[in-house]
Amino acid sequence: MRISEKRVRNWLQVIAALAVPVVIAIGTWRFTAQQSEASAQVAQDQQQETALQMYLDRMSNLLLNNKLRESQPEDEVRNVARARTVTVLPQLNAGRKGELVRFLRQAGLINRENVIIALGGTYLGYADLEYTKLADTSLAGTSLTSANLTGADLRHADLTHTDLEGANLTGADLTGADLTGASLSKGCKELKGAKSLQGAIMPDCSEHPPRTPQSRERRAPKGGDSA
């Protein structure tokens, strides 16, 4: 028994001696992997920031030197501005997509009554637009799937044929917004948390809230001849 016990102790010592470098190697590998991942994330973030800054600089140049805001629909400067916008959007994360949209709005380039850069067909999915002022803007034909529009001011915004599936519209003001043809999940659950839908045009072209026969009768002009 003593010989067997001695052998067991010897084996345990050997295993322990071998385990130490293995544990160290695993720890080193994990640390290196984490460092590599962190470095990659930092590099990606820097690339996105550079891309956004270059876009803003170039757009500012078009506004100041090429009179983008005063341009006509057929002017080449508008095509250049849209091309740059469409090109940079896929490179940006949620927060920077939100920054880009806010820039366009503040620069007066996506006003509903005078759309200079049409965003139709662009992907704004997951964009962080929380509490963003987007009243009277045109986001028609864009994809805002899973976008964060919590508390956003979307009064009288053009949201026709916009994909809003999964978007967070909690507390959003959609008073008078045009949602004709917009894509929403079954039951339009995205709209249930909205602050207001008063006067909004719903995806089926009906006005919100639906008019009852009584309300239609009250709003109908009075007929009859005057005495």
C-alpha positions as CSV (number, residue, x, y, z in Angstrom):
1,M,0.0,0.0,0.0
2,R,2.8,2.4,0.8
3,I,4.4,1.8,-2.7
4,S,1.0,2.5,-4.3
5,E,0.4,5.6,-2.2
6,K,3.9,6.8,-3.1
7,R,3.2,6.3,-6.8
8,V,-0.1,8.2,-6.5
9,R,1.7,11.1,-4.9
10,N,4.3,11.1,-7.6
11,W,1.7,11.1,-10.3
12,L,-0.1,13.9,-8.6
13,Q,3.1,15.9,-8.4
14,V,3.8,15.3,-12.1
15,I,0.2,16.3,-13.0
16,A,0.4,19.4,-10.9
17,A,3.7,20.3,-12.5
18,L,2.3,19.9,-15.9
19,A,-1.0,21.7,-15.1
20,V,0.8,25.0,-14.1
21,P,2.2,25.8,-17.5
22,V,-1.1,24.7,-19.1
23,V,-3.1,27.1,-16.9
24,I,-0.6,29.9,-17.6
25,A,-0.8,29.2,-21.3
26,I,-4.7,29.3,-21.3
27,G,-4.7,32.5,-19.2
28,T,-2.2,34.1,-21.6
29,W,-4.2,33.1,-24.6
30,R,-7.4,34.4,-23.1
31,F,-5.8,37.7,-22.2
32,T,-4.3,38.0,-25.7
33,A,-7.6,37.3,-27.3
34,Q,-9.4,39.9,-25.1
35,Q,-6.7,42.4,-25.9
36,S,-7.0,41.7,-29.6
37,E,-10.7,42.0,-29.5
38,A,-10.5,45.3,-27.6
39,S,-7.9,46.6,-30.1
40,A,-10.2,45.6,-33.0
41,Q,-13.1,47.4,-31.4
42,V,-11.1,50.6,-30.9
43,A,-9.8,50.5,-34.4
44,Q,-13.4,50.0,-35.8
45,D,-14.7,52.8,-33.7
46,Q,-11.9,55.1,-34.9
47,Q,-12.7,54.2,-38.5
48,Q,-16.4,55.0,-38.0
49,E,-15.5,58.3,-36.4
50,T,-13.2,59.2,-39.2
51,A,-15.8,58.3,-41.8
52,L,-18.5,60.4,-40.2
53,Q,-16.1,63.3,-39.7
54,M,-15.1,63.2,-43.3
55,Y,-18.7,63.1,-44.4
56,L,-19.6,66.1,-42.3
57,D,-16.7,68.1,-43.6
58,R,-17.5,67.3,-47.2
59,M,-21.2,68.1,-46.7
60,S,-20.3,71.3,-45.0
61,N,-18.2,72.2,-48.0
62,L,-21.2,71.5,-50.3
63,L,-23.4,73.7,-48.2
64,L,-21.0,76.6,-48.0
65,N,-19.2,76.5,-51.3
66,N,-21.6,74.7,-53.6
67,K,-24.8,76.2,-52.3
68,L,-26.4,72.8,-51.7
69,R,-29.3,74.3,-49.8
70,E,-30.2,76.6,-52.6
71,S,-29.8,74.0,-55.3
72,Q,-32.5,72.8,-57.7
73,P,-33.7,69.1,-58.0
74,E,-31.7,68.6,-61.3
75,D,-28.5,70.1,-60.0
76,E,-25.5,67.7,-59.8
77,V,-24.6,68.8,-56.3
78,R,-27.7,67.0,-55.0
79,N,-26.6,63.8,-56.6
80,V,-23.2,64.1,-55.0
81,A,-24.6,64.8,-51.6
82,R,-27.0,61.8,-51.8
83,A,-24.2,59.5,-53.0
84,R,-22.0,60.5,-50.1
85,T,-24.8,59.9,-47.7
86,V,-25.8,56.5,-49.1
87,T,-22.1,55.4,-49.1
88,V,-21.3,56.4,-45.5
89,L,-24.4,55.1,-43.7
90,P,-23.5,51.4,-43.9
91,Q,-20.2,52.2,-42.2
92,L,-21.8,53.7,-39.1
93,N,-23.1,52.2,-35.9
94,A,-26.4,53.1,-34.3
95,G,-25.2,56.3,-32.5
96,R,-23.5,57.7,-35.5
97,K,-26.4,57.0,-37.8
98,G,-28.4,59.2,-35.4
99,E,-25.8,61.9,-35.6
100,L,-25.9,61.9,-39.4
101,V,-29.7,62.2,-39.5
102,R,-29.7,65.0,-36.9
103,F,-27.1,66.8,-39.1
104,L,-29.3,66.5,-42.2
105,R,-32.3,67.8,-40.3
106,Q,-30.5,70.7,-38.7
107,A,-28.9,71.6,-42.1
108,G,-32.4,71.8,-43.6
109,L,-31.7,69.0,-46.1
110,I,-34.6,66.6,-45.3
111,N,-37.4,69.1,-44.8
112,R,-40.7,67.5,-45.8
113,E,-41.7,70.5,-48.0
114,N,-38.3,70.8,-49.6
115,V,-36.4,67.5,-49.7
116,I,-32.8,68.2,-50.9
117,I,-31.4,64.8,-50.0
118,A,-34.0,62.0,-50.4
119,L,-33.2,59.2,-48.0
120,G,-35.6,56.7,-49.6
121,G,-34.0,53.2,-49.9
122,T,-31.4,53.9,-47.2
123,Y,-30.9,51.6,-44.2
124,L,-31.2,53.4,-40.9
125,G,-31.9,50.2,-38.9
126,Y,-31.0,50.4,-35.2
127,A,-30.3,54.2,-35.5
128,D,-30.3,55.9,-32.1
129,L,-32.7,58.8,-32.6
130,E,-34.0,59.0,-29.0
131,Y,-35.7,62.4,-28.3
132,T,-34.5,63.7,-31.7
133,K,-36.5,66.5,-33.2
134,L,-37.7,65.3,-36.6
135,A,-40.9,67.3,-37.0
136,D,-41.8,68.1,-40.6
137,T,-38.9,66.0,-42.0
138,S,-39.0,63.3,-44.7
139,L,-37.9,59.8,-43.9
140,A,-40.1,58.3,-46.6
141,G,-39.0,55.0,-47.9
142,T,-36.2,54.4,-45.4
143,S,-35.7,51.3,-43.3
144,L,-35.9,52.2,-39.6
145,T,-36.2,48.6,-38.4
146,S,-35.4,48.3,-34.6
147,A,-34.5,52.0,-34.5
148,N,-34.6,53.8,-31.2
149,L,-37.2,56.6,-31.6
150,T,-38.1,56.9,-28.0
151,G,-39.6,60.3,-27.3
152,A,-38.8,61.5,-30.8
153,D,-40.7,64.5,-32.2
154,L,-42.2,63.2,-35.5
155,R,-45.0,65.6,-35.8
156,H,-46.1,65.9,-39.4
157,A,-43.1,63.8,-40.6
158,D,-43.3,62.0,-43.9
159,L,-43.0,58.3,-43.0
160,T,-44.7,56.9,-46.1
161,H,-43.6,53.4,-47.1
162,T,-41.1,53.5,-44.2
163,D,-40.1,50.2,-42.6
164,L,-40.8,50.6,-38.8
165,E,-40.9,47.0,-37.8
166,G,-39.4,46.6,-34.3
167,A,-38.8,50.3,-33.9
168,N,-39.2,51.7,-30.4
169,L,-41.7,54.6,-30.6
170,T,-42.4,54.8,-26.9
171,G,-43.4,58.4,-26.1
172,A,-42.9,59.5,-29.7
173,D,-45.1,62.3,-30.9
174,L,-46.6,61.3,-34.3
175,T,-49.3,64.0,-34.5
176,G,-50.2,64.5,-38.1
177,A,-47.5,62.2,-39.4
178,D,-48.1,60.4,-42.7
179,L,-47.6,56.6,-42.2
180,T,-49.2,55.6,-45.5
181,G,-47.9,52.3,-46.6
182,A,-45.5,52.0,-43.6
183,S,-44.4,48.5,-42.5
184,L,-45.3,47.6,-38.9
185,S,-45.4,44.4,-37.0
186,K,-48.7,42.5,-36.7
187,G,-51.1,44.6,-34.6
188,C,-49.0,47.7,-35.0
189,K,-47.5,47.2,-31.6
190,E,-44.8,49.8,-32.3
191,L,-47.5,52.5,-32.3
192,K,-49.1,51.5,-29.0
193,G,-46.6,53.4,-26.8
194,A,-46.6,56.5,-28.9
195,K,-47.3,59.8,-27.1
196,S,-49.8,61.0,-29.8
197,L,-51.2,59.8,-33.1
198,Q,-53.7,62.6,-33.4
199,G,-54.4,63.3,-37.0
200,A,-51.8,60.8,-38.3
201,I,-52.4,59.0,-41.5
202,M,-52.2,55.3,-40.8
203,P,-50.6,52.7,-43.1
204,D,-54.1,51.8,-44.5
205,C,-54.6,55.5,-45.4
206,S,-57.2,56.0,-42.6
207,E,-57.0,59.0,-40.3
208,H,-56.3,58.5,-36.6
209,P,-58.5,58.4,-34.6
210,P,-61.0,56.7,-36.9
211,R,-64.1,58.9,-37.4
212,T,-67.4,57.5,-36.0
213,P,-70.6,58.1,-37.9
214,Q,-71.5,60.7,-35.3
215,S,-68.2,62.6,-35.7
216,R,-68.6,62.6,-39.5
217,E,-72.1,63.9,-39.1
218,R,-71.0,66.7,-36.8
219,R,-68.2,67.7,-39.2
220,A,-70.4,67.6,-42.3
221,P,-71.4,71.1,-43.6
222,K,-75.0,72.1,-42.7
223,G,-77.4,72.1,-45.7
224,G,-80.7,73.8,-46.3
225,D,-81.7,77.2,-47.7
226,S,-81.6,80.3,-45.6
227,A,-84.8,82.2,-45.1
